[in-house]
Amino acid sequence: MAWLQSARDSFHKTTFPHHTNKGPTRCRPARTAAALAALLALTSCTAPPPSPPSSAAAPETPAAPEQGQSPTAAAPAPASSAPKNADGKQGATPLGWGPQQQDLDAAGAAVAGMTLSEKAGQVLLPSYAGLDHRTQAATVERLHLAGSMIMGDNVPGTPDGLVDVPALTAVTRRLDSAARSGGRTWPGLIGVDQEGGVVSRVGAPLTGWPSPMSYGAAGSIPLAAQAGTGLAAELAALGFTVDFAPDADATIGPADPTIGSRSMSADPRAAGNLSVGFSKGMLAAGVLPVAKHFPGHGSVTADSHKDMPVQKATVAQLKARDWKPFQAAVAAGSPMIMTGHIAVPALEPGVPASISKATYAALRGMGFKGVAVTDALNMGAVSGRYPHDSAAPAALAAGADLLLMPVDANAAHSAIVKAVGAGTLPLPRLDEAARRVVTMMIWRGRTKPQYPPAAPGSGETVSARVSARAVTVLAGRCRGPHIAGRVRVDGGTAGDRARFAAAAKAQGVTLGAGPLVTLIGYGGAPAGGDIAVALDAPWPLARSAAPTKIALYGRTPGAFRALLAVLAGKAAATGKLPAAVGTYRPGSGCR
C-alpha cells in the first residue's frame, strides 16, 4: 500500500488552485488526478491509518505556484481496479463506488436469506418525532429497517441550550443496535442532515461550519476536503454513519429559492470538484457522503419542500450544466447520490425525478453503481401526490435503492410488501435495492477510516480558515482598514450581533460610534449603512446602497473574526464570488 500512502500524502500536500493578488495559482494535473483517484481507495484500505493531526484534518501546506488543475478543471477519473486476491478470487476487486466484490458477495448471501418483510425494511431510512428513541428503536427492530435519520427535534439538549453529547451518543448507539438485530452483522445507517450553514441539525458544542458557498469563494479543493473530514470526524464520534451532504447542485442565483448558499458554486465544474473534495474528506473520517439533488435542484425556481418544481431544460442542457457535478461524483466513485423531487418533462413529464424510471436510467447511464437514495418522501412535492406512502414502492420500482423519511414507516413498509404481492414492484428489483444498501453497510462496517473520531468543536480552526479564505469584498477598499477603532452594528439576529461584538472586542474595536455595519441574514433584504455584510447568500448585496459591500457566507464565530480582521485592515479579503451578484460577475473580489 506504499503507493496509496504516497498518493494520499500528495493529496494533502498539493496546493490546489487558489487566488492570490497575482491571480490564480495552479498545480500539476497528473498529481491532482492521481491524488483524488487514490483517495477513493482510502476506505477500502485495511492497513492501520497514519496518526491524524490534532484537528482531525491535515493542515493545508502552502506550495509554490504550479501549473495544472483548478476547481473548474475536468472532474477526476475513477480509481482503477485493484488486483485479484492471491488465490485468484475477485474478492478485492472494487465495484466502482467504494465496496469490493467481497462486500457484494456477502450482501447477496444475506439478502438471499431474508424474508420479504426483512428486504422491505432494508430499503427504508425513516425519521421519527421528538425524543422517544426507544419507540423508534422498537420500530427499527420490528420492521428490520436499515437505520434511522436524526433530525433537529431528535437531538437531546442541555439546560443551557447545547447538544447533550453523551445523551445523543446513547441515542445513536441504541438505534444502531436496533438496526443490527435479527442476526444482521453490519452497522445501521444512522443519518443526519449536516451540510453547514443553514442546514445544520446538530449544533454546539459541535463545530459550526459556514455556508457551503464558502468553499467556492475560497477556491480550494484541499480546504473543502479538510472541512469534510473535520465535520465528519465529529459526527462519527457521536455514532453517525451517513451525512446527507454535500449539496452538489450548481445554483443559478437569486431565482433559486431552495439551494442558494448550500451550493458551492454556480459553475458546475467547480461545484462538482469541490463537492467531490468535500466527500473525500468525509469518507476519510468514516462517514458516508451523499451527493444531492440529481437531476439538479439549483436551477429550478420552486421549493420542493412545498410543491414540485418543474425543470424545463432539455437533456442536452442538463448534461451541459446541472448534471456535471453528479458526473464528477460518479467518476470519483461516490457511494450515494440523492434524487430530488423535481419533474423533468424531457425525461418523464409530471413525475418527480425521485419516482421516475427515466431519471434513474439517466443516472445509471452516467456509470453510477452505488446507492440511489430519494429525497425525503414526506416533502410536499411527493406526499400530497402519493397518499398512504404509495411513493415508497413506486420509487423502488422506478430504480431507487433507499427510501428516505417516508411519512409513516409502517405504511411505507406495508405498501412495499403489498406491491410485491400485487406484482407492481418486481421482487428482483427489491432484491437489487436491498443488495446495494446492504453491500454499502457491510463495506462501511469492515473498513477503517484514515482519521479517528474527533471531539466536539475540534474543527473550529479549519472552519475559521475556510471563512478567512472566503471573505469577499465586492465594493470598497481592498487594502487598509475600513474602520478606525470604532464601529456601529445593526441588522442580523441578536446572536449575529453578539458574535460581531465579540470579534470586534478581540480586534480592539469599540462598538457605539463610527461607520455603520449592517448585517444581512438568511433571506434578508438589501440594506444600507456604510458597510453591508451578507451572512448567507450574497444576492442582497446587488441592490444594497452601502458603499462597501462584503460577502461573508457564514455566521460562525470564526466567520465574524475573519470579517473583523478585514474591517480592521489586519487581513486581506482573498475570496472571489462563486456566483454572479447583480452586475458583479463570478470571480469578482479583491485582486
Stockholm file with secondary structure:
# STOCKHOLM 1.0

chainA/1-591         MAWLQSARDSFHKTTFPHHTNKGPTRCRPARTAAALAALLALTSCTAPPPSPPSSAAAPETPAAPEQGQSPTAAAPAPASSAPKNADGKQGATPLGWGPQQQDLDAAGAAVAGMTLSEKAGQVLLPSYAGLDHRTQAATVERLHLAGSMIMGDNVPGTPDGLVDVPALTAVTRRLDSAARSGGRTWPGLIGVDQEGGVVSRVGAPLTGWPSPMSYGAAGSIPLAAQAGTGLAAELAALGFTVDFAPDADATIGPADPTIGSRSMSADPRAAGNLSVGFSKGMLAAGVLPVAKHFPGHGSVTADSHKDMPVQKATVAQLKARDWKPFQAAVAAGSPMIMTGHIAVPALEPGVPASISKATYAALRGMGFKGVAVTDALNMGAVSGRYPHDSAAPAALAAGADLLLMPVDANAAHSAIVKAVGAGTLPLPRLDEAARRVVTMMIWRGRTKPQYPPAAPGSGETVSARVSARAVTVLAGRCRGPHIAGRVRVDGGTAGDRARFAAAAKAQGVTLGAGPLVTLIGYGGAPAGGDIAVALDAPWPLARSAAPTKIALYGRTPGAFRALLAVLAGKAAATGKLPAAVGTYRPGSGCR
#=GR chainA/1-591 SS CHHHHHHHHHHHHSCCCCEETTEECBCCHHHHHHHHHHHHGGGGCCSCCCCCCTTSSCCCCCCCCBSSCCTTSCCCCCCCCCCCCTTSCSTTCBCSSSCBHHHHHHHHHHHHTCCHHHHHHHTEECCCSTTCHHHHHHHHHHHTCSEEEECGGGSCBCTTSSBCHHHHHHHHHHHHHHHTCTTCCSCCEEEECEEETTEESSCTTSCCCCCTHHHHHHTCHHHHHHHHHHHHHHHHHTTCCEECCCBCCBCCSTTCSSSGGGSSBSSHHHHHHHHHHHHHHHHHTTCEECEEEETCSTTCSSCTTTSCCBCCCCHHHHHHTTTHHHHHHHHTTCSEEEECSCEETTTEEEEEGGGCHHHHHHHHHTTCCSEEEESCTTSHHHHTTSGGGTHHHHHHHHTCSBEECCSCHHHHHHHHHHHHHHTSSCHHHHHHHHHHHHHHHHHHHHCCCSSCCCCTTTTHHHHHHHHHHHCEEEESCSSSCSSSSEEEEEESCHHHHHHHHHHHHHTTCEEEEEEEEEEECTTCCCCCSSEEEESSCSGGGGGCCCSEEEECCCCSHHHHHHHHHHHTTSSCCCCCCSSCBTTBCTTCSCC
#=GC SS_cons         CHHHHHHHHHHHHSCCCCEETTEECBCCHHHHHHHHHHHHGGGGCCSCCCCCCTTSSCCCCCCCCBSSCCTTSCCCCCCCCCCCCTTSCSTTCBCSSSCBHHHHHHHHHHHHTCCHHHHHHHTEECCCSTTCHHHHHHHHHHHTCSEEEECGGGSCBCTTSSBCHHHHHHHHHHHHHHHTCTTCCSCCEEEECEEETTEESSCTTSCCCCCTHHHHHHTCHHHHHHHHHHHHHHHHHTTCCEECCCBCCBCCSTTCSSSGGGSSBSSHHHHHHHHHHHHHHHHHTTCEECEEEETCSTTCSSCTTTSCCBCCCCHHHHHHTTTHHHHHHHHTTCSEEEECSCEETTTEEEEEGGGCHHHHHHHHHTTCCSEEEESCTTSHHHHTTSGGGTHHHHHHHHTCSBEECCSCHHHHHHHHHHHHHHTSSCHHHHHHHHHHHHHHHHHHHHCCCSSCCCCTTTTHHHHHHHHHHHCEEEESCSSSCSSSSEEEEEESCHHHHHHHHHHHHHTTCEEEEEEEEEEECTTCCCCCSSEEEESSCSGGGGGCCCSEEEECCCCSHHHHHHHHHHHTTSSCCCCCCSSCBTTBCTTCSCC
//
